[in-house]
Amino acid sequence: MMSKLLDEGNLQFDFSAFQSVERFDDSKINSTGMKAVDFFAEDEECMYFIEVKDFQHPNAPTEKRNADYQMLIAAAKDKETVFPIEMGVKIKDSLLRRFSLGEAFTKKVIYLLLINLEKLGEFERGMLKEKINGHIPTGLSEKRFPAFTSIEFDLVNMEQLKNHGVICTAKTEV
């Protein structure tokens, strides 16, 4: 049985409340060149696709971390960046992967983007959420996939993630 404790960056996620969980962006699993969210988790009622943006991760290459951070901040301040598009592509490709594995999408689909930045005020978070939401694929009217017609999206911090049953903690440096 796979552990339900998974690390991403400088964060540890406890998925004990879920029936199943998998690291979804693992290069061994995702060798097709498609994008993927970081985690896929499932409980009785919902399928969760979770993307983590950990800009405080000390082992991430500084140049990449800074570029990603600047792109996020620009998007939150209503500037044109590819960040919302990339987040939309990650959920689209992740949904396609689940579909190719035979997923019927009969449960509610929830896409969570964890951004633990206090620099983003409510206005910036709302702006970013709205932009990303515009790139999430919805509207599939196929009767076999009722949950896919409306994907619930939320931009969350570590505390809000608990509302979805995921416990997230920062790893301490040894």
PyMOL CGO cylinders between C-alpha atoms (Angstrom):
from pymol import cmd
from pymol.cgo import CYLINDER

trace = [
    CYLINDER, 0.00, 0.00, 0.00, 1.31, 3.43, -0.96, 0.3, 1, 1, 1, 1, 1, 1,
    CYLINDER, 1.31, 3.43, -0.96, 1.98, 5.94, 1.80, 0.3, 1, 1, 1, 1, 1, 1,
    CYLINDER, 1.98, 5.94, 1.80, -0.55, 8.71, 2.04, 0.3, 1, 1, 1, 1, 1, 1,
    CYLINDER, -0.55, 8.71, 2.04, 2.18, 11.15, 3.12, 0.3, 1, 1, 1, 1, 1, 1,
    CYLINDER, 2.18, 11.15, 3.12, 3.65, 12.88, 0.08, 0.3, 1, 1, 1, 1, 1, 1,
    CYLINDER, 3.65, 12.88, 0.08, 6.19, 15.66, -0.25, 0.3, 1, 1, 1, 1, 1, 1,
    CYLINDER, 6.19, 15.66, -0.25, 6.24, 18.48, -2.75, 0.3, 1, 1, 1, 1, 1, 1,
    CYLINDER, 6.24, 18.48, -2.75, 8.93, 21.09, -2.45, 0.3, 1, 1, 1, 1, 1, 1,
    CYLINDER, 8.93, 21.09, -2.45, 9.32, 22.09, 1.16, 0.3, 1, 1, 1, 1, 1, 1,
    CYLINDER, 9.32, 22.09, 1.16, 5.81, 20.88, 2.04, 0.3, 1, 1, 1, 1, 1, 1,
    CYLINDER, 5.81, 20.88, 2.04, 4.42, 17.57, 3.26, 0.3, 1, 1, 1, 1, 1, 1,
    CYLINDER, 4.42, 17.57, 3.26, 0.85, 16.53, 2.48, 0.3, 1, 1, 1, 1, 1, 1,
    CYLINDER, 0.85, 16.53, 2.48, -1.18, 14.05, 4.53, 0.3, 1, 1, 1, 1, 1, 1,
    CYLINDER, -1.18, 14.05, 4.53, -3.90, 12.41, 2.44, 0.3, 1, 1, 1, 1, 1, 1,
    CYLINDER, -3.90, 12.41, 2.44, -4.99, 9.94, 5.16, 0.3, 1, 1, 1, 1, 1, 1,
    CYLINDER, -4.99, 9.94, 5.16, -8.64, 10.97, 4.76, 0.3, 1, 1, 1, 1, 1, 1,
    CYLINDER, -8.64, 10.97, 4.76, -8.69, 9.78, 1.13, 0.3, 1, 1, 1, 1, 1, 1,
    CYLINDER, -8.69, 9.78, 1.13, -9.36, 6.36, -0.37, 0.3, 1, 1, 1, 1, 1, 1,
    CYLINDER, -9.36, 6.36, -0.37, -6.52, 6.79, -2.83, 0.3, 1, 1, 1, 1, 1, 1,
    CYLINDER, -6.52, 6.79, -2.83, -3.82, 9.26, -3.72, 0.3, 1, 1, 1, 1, 1, 1,
    CYLINDER, -3.82, 9.26, -3.72, -1.06, 9.38, -6.30, 0.3, 1, 1, 1, 1, 1, 1,
    CYLINDER, -1.06, 9.38, -6.30, 1.71, 11.71, -7.32, 0.3, 1, 1, 1, 1, 1, 1,
    CYLINDER, 1.71, 11.71, -7.32, 0.36, 12.74, -10.66, 0.3, 1, 1, 1, 1, 1, 1,
    CYLINDER, 0.36, 12.74, -10.66, 3.26, 14.64, -12.19, 0.3, 1, 1, 1, 1, 1, 1,
    CYLINDER, 3.26, 14.64, -12.19, 5.83, 11.88, -11.69, 0.3, 1, 1, 1, 1, 1, 1,
    CYLINDER, 5.83, 11.88, -11.69, 7.99, 11.72, -14.83, 0.3, 1, 1, 1, 1, 1, 1,
    CYLINDER, 7.99, 11.72, -14.83, 7.95, 7.91, -14.72, 0.3, 1, 1, 1, 1, 1, 1,
    CYLINDER, 7.95, 7.91, -14.72, 4.17, 7.97, -14.94, 0.3, 1, 1, 1, 1, 1, 1,
    CYLINDER, 4.17, 7.97, -14.94, 3.80, 11.02, -17.14, 0.3, 1, 1, 1, 1, 1, 1,
    CYLINDER, 3.80, 11.02, -17.14, 6.29, 10.45, -19.96, 0.3, 1, 1, 1, 1, 1, 1,
    CYLINDER, 6.29, 10.45, -19.96, 3.94, 11.63, -22.71, 0.3, 1, 1, 1, 1, 1, 1,
    CYLINDER, 3.94, 11.63, -22.71, 5.01, 15.26, -22.61, 0.3, 1, 1, 1, 1, 1, 1,
    CYLINDER, 5.01, 15.26, -22.61, 1.62, 16.29, -21.28, 0.3, 1, 1, 1, 1, 1, 1,
    CYLINDER, 1.62, 16.29, -21.28, 1.37, 18.53, -18.24, 0.3, 1, 1, 1, 1, 1, 1,
    CYLINDER, 1.37, 18.53, -18.24, -0.02, 17.22, -14.96, 0.3, 1, 1, 1, 1, 1, 1,
    CYLINDER, -0.02, 17.22, -14.96, -1.07, 18.52, -11.58, 0.3, 1, 1, 1, 1, 1, 1,
    CYLINDER, -1.07, 18.52, -11.58, 1.04, 17.43, -8.62, 0.3, 1, 1, 1, 1, 1, 1,
    CYLINDER, 1.04, 17.43, -8.62, -1.48, 15.11, -6.93, 0.3, 1, 1, 1, 1, 1, 1,
    CYLINDER, -1.48, 15.11, -6.93, -4.63, 13.19, -7.68, 0.3, 1, 1, 1, 1, 1, 1,
    CYLINDER, -4.63, 13.19, -7.68, -6.71, 12.07, -4.69, 0.3, 1, 1, 1, 1, 1, 1,
    CYLINDER, -6.71, 12.07, -4.69, -10.11, 10.47, -4.41, 0.3, 1, 1, 1, 1, 1, 1,
    CYLINDER, -10.11, 10.47, -4.41, -12.66, 10.00, -1.67, 0.3, 1, 1, 1, 1, 1, 1,
    CYLINDER, -12.66, 10.00, -1.67, -16.26, 8.70, -1.65, 0.3, 1, 1, 1, 1, 1, 1,
    CYLINDER, -16.26, 8.70, -1.65, -17.71, 11.82, -3.25, 0.3, 1, 1, 1, 1, 1, 1,
    CYLINDER, -17.71, 11.82, -3.25, -14.96, 13.73, -5.05, 0.3, 1, 1, 1, 1, 1, 1,
    CYLINDER, -14.96, 13.73, -5.05, -11.96, 13.52, -7.33, 0.3, 1, 1, 1, 1, 1, 1,
    CYLINDER, -11.96, 13.52, -7.33, -9.30, 16.08, -6.37, 0.3, 1, 1, 1, 1, 1, 1,
    CYLINDER, -9.30, 16.08, -6.37, -6.67, 17.41, -8.74, 0.3, 1, 1, 1, 1, 1, 1,
    CYLINDER, -6.67, 17.41, -8.74, -4.15, 19.40, -6.67, 0.3, 1, 1, 1, 1, 1, 1,
    CYLINDER, -4.15, 19.40, -6.67, -1.40, 21.69, -7.97, 0.3, 1, 1, 1, 1, 1, 1,
    CYLINDER, -1.40, 21.69, -7.97, 1.18, 23.11, -5.56, 0.3, 1, 1, 1, 1, 1, 1,
    CYLINDER, 1.18, 23.11, -5.56, 3.16, 26.30, -6.07, 0.3, 1, 1, 1, 1, 1, 1,
    CYLINDER, 3.16, 26.30, -6.07, 5.76, 26.45, -3.30, 0.3, 1, 1, 1, 1, 1, 1,
    CYLINDER, 5.76, 26.45, -3.30, 7.79, 29.59, -3.88, 0.3, 1, 1, 1, 1, 1, 1,
    CYLINDER, 7.79, 29.59, -3.88, 9.60, 29.21, -0.57, 0.3, 1, 1, 1, 1, 1, 1,
    CYLINDER, 9.60, 29.21, -0.57, 11.10, 25.81, -1.44, 0.3, 1, 1, 1, 1, 1, 1,
    CYLINDER, 11.10, 25.81, -1.44, 14.83, 26.19, -0.63, 0.3, 1, 1, 1, 1, 1, 1,
    CYLINDER, 14.83, 26.19, -0.63, 16.01, 23.47, -3.02, 0.3, 1, 1, 1, 1, 1, 1,
    CYLINDER, 16.01, 23.47, -3.02, 14.25, 24.80, -6.12, 0.3, 1, 1, 1, 1, 1, 1,
    CYLINDER, 14.25, 24.80, -6.12, 16.58, 26.52, -8.59, 0.3, 1, 1, 1, 1, 1, 1,
    CYLINDER, 16.58, 26.52, -8.59, 16.56, 30.22, -7.68, 0.3, 1, 1, 1, 1, 1, 1,
    CYLINDER, 16.56, 30.22, -7.68, 16.17, 31.43, -11.26, 0.3, 1, 1, 1, 1, 1, 1,
    CYLINDER, 16.17, 31.43, -11.26, 13.16, 29.19, -11.92, 0.3, 1, 1, 1, 1, 1, 1,
    CYLINDER, 13.16, 29.19, -11.92, 11.60, 29.97, -8.53, 0.3, 1, 1, 1, 1, 1, 1,
    CYLINDER, 11.60, 29.97, -8.53, 11.98, 33.72, -9.12, 0.3, 1, 1, 1, 1, 1, 1,
    CYLINDER, 11.98, 33.72, -9.12, 10.61, 33.54, -12.68, 0.3, 1, 1, 1, 1, 1, 1,
    CYLINDER, 10.61, 33.54, -12.68, 7.57, 31.53, -11.55, 0.3, 1, 1, 1, 1, 1, 1,
    CYLINDER, 7.57, 31.53, -11.55, 7.01, 33.91, -8.65, 0.3, 1, 1, 1, 1, 1, 1,
    CYLINDER, 7.01, 33.91, -8.65, 7.17, 37.00, -10.89, 0.3, 1, 1, 1, 1, 1, 1,
    CYLINDER, 7.17, 37.00, -10.89, 4.77, 35.42, -13.38, 0.3, 1, 1, 1, 1, 1, 1,
    CYLINDER, 4.77, 35.42, -13.38, 2.29, 34.62, -10.59, 0.3, 1, 1, 1, 1, 1, 1,
    CYLINDER, 2.29, 34.62, -10.59, 2.48, 38.13, -9.11, 0.3, 1, 1, 1, 1, 1, 1,
    CYLINDER, 2.48, 38.13, -9.11, 2.00, 39.70, -12.56, 0.3, 1, 1, 1, 1, 1, 1,
    CYLINDER, 2.00, 39.70, -12.56, -1.05, 37.52, -13.24, 0.3, 1, 1, 1, 1, 1, 1,
    CYLINDER, -1.05, 37.52, -13.24, -2.53, 38.43, -9.85, 0.3, 1, 1, 1, 1, 1, 1,
    CYLINDER, -2.53, 38.43, -9.85, -2.07, 42.12, -10.68, 0.3, 1, 1, 1, 1, 1, 1,
    CYLINDER, -2.07, 42.12, -10.68, -4.04, 41.76, -13.92, 0.3, 1, 1, 1, 1, 1, 1,
    CYLINDER, -4.04, 41.76, -13.92, -1.08, 41.67, -16.27, 0.3, 1, 1, 1, 1, 1, 1,
    CYLINDER, -1.08, 41.67, -16.27, -0.90, 39.24, -19.17, 0.3, 1, 1, 1, 1, 1, 1,
    CYLINDER, -0.90, 39.24, -19.17, 1.20, 36.17, -18.35, 0.3, 1, 1, 1, 1, 1, 1,
    CYLINDER, 1.20, 36.17, -18.35, 1.07, 32.51, -19.30, 0.3, 1, 1, 1, 1, 1, 1,
    CYLINDER, 1.07, 32.51, -19.30, 0.56, 31.42, -15.66, 0.3, 1, 1, 1, 1, 1, 1,
    CYLINDER, 0.56, 31.42, -15.66, -3.27, 31.08, -15.87, 0.3, 1, 1, 1, 1, 1, 1,
    CYLINDER, -3.27, 31.08, -15.87, -2.97, 29.27, -19.20, 0.3, 1, 1, 1, 1, 1, 1,
    CYLINDER, -2.97, 29.27, -19.20, -0.39, 26.84, -17.76, 0.3, 1, 1, 1, 1, 1, 1,
    CYLINDER, -0.39, 26.84, -17.76, -2.65, 26.09, -14.79, 0.3, 1, 1, 1, 1, 1, 1,
    CYLINDER, -2.65, 26.09, -14.79, -5.54, 25.42, -17.19, 0.3, 1, 1, 1, 1, 1, 1,
    CYLINDER, -5.54, 25.42, -17.19, -3.39, 23.12, -19.32, 0.3, 1, 1, 1, 1, 1, 1,
    CYLINDER, -3.39, 23.12, -19.32, -2.33, 21.15, -16.22, 0.3, 1, 1, 1, 1, 1, 1,
    CYLINDER, -2.33, 21.15, -16.22, -5.94, 20.31, -15.29, 0.3, 1, 1, 1, 1, 1, 1,
    CYLINDER, -5.94, 20.31, -15.29, -6.95, 19.63, -18.92, 0.3, 1, 1, 1, 1, 1, 1,
    CYLINDER, -6.95, 19.63, -18.92, -4.08, 17.21, -19.48, 0.3, 1, 1, 1, 1, 1, 1,
    CYLINDER, -4.08, 17.21, -19.48, -4.66, 15.59, -16.07, 0.3, 1, 1, 1, 1, 1, 1,
    CYLINDER, -4.66, 15.59, -16.07, -8.34, 15.05, -16.89, 0.3, 1, 1, 1, 1, 1, 1,
    CYLINDER, -8.34, 15.05, -16.89, -7.38, 13.55, -20.26, 0.3, 1, 1, 1, 1, 1, 1,
    CYLINDER, -7.38, 13.55, -20.26, -4.98, 11.18, -18.52, 0.3, 1, 1, 1, 1, 1, 1,
    CYLINDER, -4.98, 11.18, -18.52, -7.70, 9.99, -16.13, 0.3, 1, 1, 1, 1, 1, 1,
    CYLINDER, -7.70, 9.99, -16.13, -10.08, 9.60, -19.08, 0.3, 1, 1, 1, 1, 1, 1,
    CYLINDER, -10.08, 9.60, -19.08, -7.50, 7.52, -20.97, 0.3, 1, 1, 1, 1, 1, 1,
    CYLINDER, -7.50, 7.52, -20.97, -7.26, 5.24, -17.92, 0.3, 1, 1, 1, 1, 1, 1,
    CYLINDER, -7.26, 5.24, -17.92, -11.01, 4.60, -18.14, 0.3, 1, 1, 1, 1, 1, 1,
    CYLINDER, -11.01, 4.60, -18.14, -12.27, 7.14, -15.59, 0.3, 1, 1, 1, 1, 1, 1,
    CYLINDER, -12.27, 7.14, -15.59, -16.04, 7.67, -15.84, 0.3, 1, 1, 1, 1, 1, 1,
    CYLINDER, -16.04, 7.67, -15.84, -16.11, 11.04, -14.01, 0.3, 1, 1, 1, 1, 1, 1,
    CYLINDER, -16.11, 11.04, -14.01, -19.22, 10.25, -12.00, 0.3, 1, 1, 1, 1, 1, 1,
    CYLINDER, -19.22, 10.25, -12.00, -17.92, 12.04, -8.91, 0.3, 1, 1, 1, 1, 1, 1,
    CYLINDER, -17.92, 12.04, -8.91, -17.59, 15.76, -8.32, 0.3, 1, 1, 1, 1, 1, 1,
    CYLINDER, -17.59, 15.76, -8.32, -14.31, 17.08, -9.80, 0.3, 1, 1, 1, 1, 1, 1,
    CYLINDER, -14.31, 17.08, -9.80, -12.39, 19.62, -7.71, 0.3, 1, 1, 1, 1, 1, 1,
    CYLINDER, -12.39, 19.62, -7.71, -9.23, 21.38, -8.85, 0.3, 1, 1, 1, 1, 1, 1,
    CYLINDER, -9.23, 21.38, -8.85, -7.24, 23.02, -6.05, 0.3, 1, 1, 1, 1, 1, 1,
    CYLINDER, -7.24, 23.02, -6.05, -4.29, 25.32, -6.59, 0.3, 1, 1, 1, 1, 1, 1,
    CYLINDER, -4.29, 25.32, -6.59, -2.24, 25.79, -3.42, 0.3, 1, 1, 1, 1, 1, 1,
    CYLINDER, -2.24, 25.79, -3.42, -0.47, 29.14, -3.33, 0.3, 1, 1, 1, 1, 1, 1,
    CYLINDER, -0.47, 29.14, -3.33, 0.77, 29.97, 0.13, 0.3, 1, 1, 1, 1, 1, 1,
    CYLINDER, 0.77, 29.97, 0.13, 1.64, 33.60, -0.43, 0.3, 1, 1, 1, 1, 1, 1,
    CYLINDER, 1.64, 33.60, -0.43, 0.46, 36.17, 2.03, 0.3, 1, 1, 1, 1, 1, 1,
    CYLINDER, 0.46, 36.17, 2.03, 1.61, 38.92, -0.35, 0.3, 1, 1, 1, 1, 1, 1,
    CYLINDER, 1.61, 38.92, -0.35, -1.52, 38.27, -2.39, 0.3, 1, 1, 1, 1, 1, 1,
    CYLINDER, -1.52, 38.27, -2.39, -4.42, 40.19, -0.93, 0.3, 1, 1, 1, 1, 1, 1,
    CYLINDER, -4.42, 40.19, -0.93, -8.07, 39.24, -1.41, 0.3, 1, 1, 1, 1, 1, 1,
    CYLINDER, -8.07, 39.24, -1.41, -8.33, 41.35, -4.57, 0.3, 1, 1, 1, 1, 1, 1,
    CYLINDER, -8.33, 41.35, -4.57, -5.26, 39.76, -6.17, 0.3, 1, 1, 1, 1, 1, 1,
    CYLINDER, -5.26, 39.76, -6.17, -6.39, 36.26, -5.17, 0.3, 1, 1, 1, 1, 1, 1,
    CYLINDER, -6.39, 36.26, -5.17, -9.82, 36.94, -6.67, 0.3, 1, 1, 1, 1, 1, 1,
    CYLINDER, -9.82, 36.94, -6.67, -8.29, 38.27, -9.88, 0.3, 1, 1, 1, 1, 1, 1,
    CYLINDER, -8.29, 38.27, -9.88, -5.97, 35.27, -10.19, 0.3, 1, 1, 1, 1, 1, 1,
    CYLINDER, -5.97, 35.27, -10.19, -8.76, 32.80, -9.44, 0.3, 1, 1, 1, 1, 1, 1,
    CYLINDER, -8.76, 32.80, -9.44, -10.98, 34.40, -12.09, 0.3, 1, 1, 1, 1, 1, 1,
    CYLINDER, -10.98, 34.40, -12.09, -8.22, 34.30, -14.72, 0.3, 1, 1, 1, 1, 1, 1,
    CYLINDER, -8.22, 34.30, -14.72, -7.35, 30.66, -14.07, 0.3, 1, 1, 1, 1, 1, 1,
    CYLINDER, -7.35, 30.66, -14.07, -11.01, 29.66, -13.93, 0.3, 1, 1, 1, 1, 1, 1,
    CYLINDER, -11.01, 29.66, -13.93, -11.34, 31.00, -17.49, 0.3, 1, 1, 1, 1, 1, 1,
    CYLINDER, -11.34, 31.00, -17.49, -8.81, 28.39, -18.68, 0.3, 1, 1, 1, 1, 1, 1,
    CYLINDER, -8.81, 28.39, -18.68, -10.38, 25.36, -17.00, 0.3, 1, 1, 1, 1, 1, 1,
    CYLINDER, -10.38, 25.36, -17.00, -12.15, 23.07, -19.47, 0.3, 1, 1, 1, 1, 1, 1,
    CYLINDER, -12.15, 23.07, -19.47, -15.84, 22.71, -18.65, 0.3, 1, 1, 1, 1, 1, 1,
    CYLINDER, -15.84, 22.71, -18.65, -19.06, 22.30, -20.51, 0.3, 1, 1, 1, 1, 1, 1,
    CYLINDER, -19.06, 22.30, -20.51, -18.74, 18.72, -21.71, 0.3, 1, 1, 1, 1, 1, 1,
    CYLINDER, -18.74, 18.72, -21.71, -22.39, 17.80, -22.15, 0.3, 1, 1, 1, 1, 1, 1,
    CYLINDER, -22.39, 17.80, -22.15, -21.86, 14.07, -22.55, 0.3, 1, 1, 1, 1, 1, 1,
    CYLINDER, -21.86, 14.07, -22.55, -24.32, 12.25, -20.26, 0.3, 1, 1, 1, 1, 1, 1,
    CYLINDER, -24.32, 12.25, -20.26, -21.71, 9.64, -19.32, 0.3, 1, 1, 1, 1, 1, 1,
    CYLINDER, -21.71, 9.64, -19.32, -19.60, 12.31, -17.58, 0.3, 1, 1, 1, 1, 1, 1,
    CYLINDER, -19.60, 12.31, -17.58, -21.98, 14.38, -15.41, 0.3, 1, 1, 1, 1, 1, 1,
    CYLINDER, -21.98, 14.38, -15.41, -19.25, 15.54, -13.00, 0.3, 1, 1, 1, 1, 1, 1,
    CYLINDER, -19.25, 15.54, -13.00, -17.18, 16.96, -15.84, 0.3, 1, 1, 1, 1, 1, 1,
    CYLINDER, -17.18, 16.96, -15.84, -19.76, 19.58, -16.80, 0.3, 1, 1, 1, 1, 1, 1,
    CYLINDER, -19.76, 19.58, -16.80, -18.75, 21.76, -13.87, 0.3, 1, 1, 1, 1, 1, 1,
    CYLINDER, -18.75, 21.76, -13.87, -15.28, 21.57, -12.36, 0.3, 1, 1, 1, 1, 1, 1,
    CYLINDER, -15.28, 21.57, -12.36, -15.04, 23.30, -9.01, 0.3, 1, 1, 1, 1, 1, 1,
    CYLINDER, -15.04, 23.30, -9.01, -11.87, 25.38, -8.80, 0.3, 1, 1, 1, 1, 1, 1,
    CYLINDER, -11.87, 25.38, -8.80, -10.39, 27.06, -5.75, 0.3, 1, 1, 1, 1, 1, 1,
    CYLINDER, -10.39, 27.06, -5.75, -7.21, 28.94, -5.00, 0.3, 1, 1, 1, 1, 1, 1,
    CYLINDER, -7.21, 28.94, -5.00, -6.23, 27.87, -1.47, 0.3, 1, 1, 1, 1, 1, 1,
    CYLINDER, -6.23, 27.87, -1.47, -3.56, 28.32, 1.17, 0.3, 1, 1, 1, 1, 1, 1,
    CYLINDER, -3.56, 28.32, 1.17, -2.40, 25.63, 3.62, 0.3, 1, 1, 1, 1, 1, 1,
    CYLINDER, -2.40, 25.63, 3.62, -5.14, 26.38, 6.13, 0.3, 1, 1, 1, 1, 1, 1,
    CYLINDER, -5.14, 26.38, 6.13, -7.92, 26.31, 3.50, 0.3, 1, 1, 1, 1, 1, 1,
    CYLINDER, -7.92, 26.31, 3.50, -6.61, 23.01, 2.16, 0.3, 1, 1, 1, 1, 1, 1,
    CYLINDER, -6.61, 23.01, 2.16, -7.67, 21.41, 5.47, 0.3, 1, 1, 1, 1, 1, 1,
    CYLINDER, -7.67, 21.41, 5.47, -11.31, 22.14, 4.52, 0.3, 1, 1, 1, 1, 1, 1,
    CYLINDER, -11.31, 22.14, 4.52, -10.85, 19.59, 1.75, 0.3, 1, 1, 1, 1, 1, 1,
    CYLINDER, -10.85, 19.59, 1.75, -9.34, 16.95, 4.05, 0.3, 1, 1, 1, 1, 1, 1,
    CYLINDER, -9.34, 16.95, 4.05, -5.68, 17.50, 3.15, 0.3, 1, 1, 1, 1, 1, 1,
    CYLINDER, -5.68, 17.50, 3.15, -3.25, 18.38, 5.95, 0.3, 1, 1, 1, 1, 1, 1,
    CYLINDER, -3.25, 18.38, 5.95, -0.27, 20.37, 4.69, 0.3, 1, 1, 1, 1, 1, 1,
    CYLINDER, -0.27, 20.37, 4.69, 2.75, 21.25, 6.80, 0.3, 1, 1, 1, 1, 1, 1,
    CYLINDER, 2.75, 21.25, 6.80, 6.08, 22.88, 6.07, 0.3, 1, 1, 1, 1, 1, 1,
    CYLINDER, 6.08, 22.88, 6.07, 8.98, 20.48, 6.52, 0.3, 1, 1, 1, 1, 1, 1,
    CYLINDER, 8.98, 20.48, 6.52, 11.52, 21.60, 9.05, 0.3, 1, 1, 1, 1, 1, 1,
    CYLINDER, 11.52, 21.60, 9.05, 15.14, 21.91, 8.02, 0.3, 1, 1, 1, 1, 1, 1,
    CYLINDER, 15.14, 21.91, 8.02, 17.44, 19.50, 9.87, 0.3, 1, 1, 1, 1, 1, 1,
]
cmd.load_cgo(trace, "trace")
